[in-house]
């Protein structure tokens, strides 16, 4: 957890050093920061999501038909939560999304 906290402090350092100290600079760097985070989440199989949302505990009967089909497809293809559920906690940045990022787990 300490390693993750140090990694997260990168944005604080960016603000202190002037890299993202204005809304314009922050907006310009948003996609690169998002890609870094999406890559991390793809590598750890969206562990932050799974801490609360255990796939085994999901009740397929409570999901829509579309959600059931998409979750089954994601499981078969080995994709992870962030591939589809990005842009939930933060406004989605301009540019390619996490599905375009290739990582090896």
N, C-alpha and C positions, 0 to 999 in steps of 0.2 A: 504494500500500500504506500510505503514511503517513496518508492520509485515513481509511482503514479502521481503522487503529490508534487514531486520535483518536476516531472514532465509538465504537469498542469501549470506550474509557476512560470512557464515560458511566456505566457501572455502578460503576466505582471512585468517580467523582464522587458518584454517588447514595449510596454507602455513607458517604463522608466527610461529606456534607452532611446525612445522617440520613434521606434519602428511602427507602432500602432497607437500613438498618443492623440490622434485626432479621429473623428468619425470617418473622414475621407480615407485616411491611411488604413484604418481598421477595415473598412469596406473593401478596399483594394486587396487586403491580405486574407479576407474571409474564406475564399475558396481554397487557398493553400492550407489554411488552418483546418478547414473542414476535411480536406483530403487526408491530412495527417491523422485526424481523429477517426475518420471512417476506416482508414487502413488499420489503425490500432484495434478498432472494434471487430473488424473482419478477422484479424489474426487471433483474437481471443474469443471468437465465436459469440460476439455480443454479450459478453459475460455480465455487463451492467444490467442489461435487459433481463437476462436469465436469473439474476439474483432474486427477482420478484416474480417473473413470468416464466415458470417452469413449463416447457412444452408438454411434458407428460401430464401435467395437471390441467391443461386446456381441455375444456369440454367442447368437443366438436359439434355437439347438438345445439349448443348455444351460439355457434357461429353461423353466419350466413352461408349459403351454398358457395358463393364466390370466395369467401374467406377460407372455407374448408378446402376448396380446390387449390387455391394459391398456397396455403400452408403445406398441403401434400406435395405440390410441385417444388416448393422451396426445399422441403426435406429431401426429396428425390434428387434434386440438383446440387444439394450440399450448400445452398446459400444460407446466409445468416440474417438475423433480424434487421440489421442496419441496411441491408440491400434494398429493402422495401419500405421500412419504417424510418426513413431519414426525414429531416425537416420537421420533426415533432417538437423537439425541445428548443430549437433555434430556427429562425427563418432560413429557408434553403438558399444557399448562395448561387449566383450565376455560374454556369459551367457544368461539366459532366458530373453525374452522381456516383454513388458508391458502386453500382453494378459495373461500371467501367473500370474499376480498380481491380487489378489481378494481384492476389497475394497467395503465398503458400503458407498453410497452417501447420 
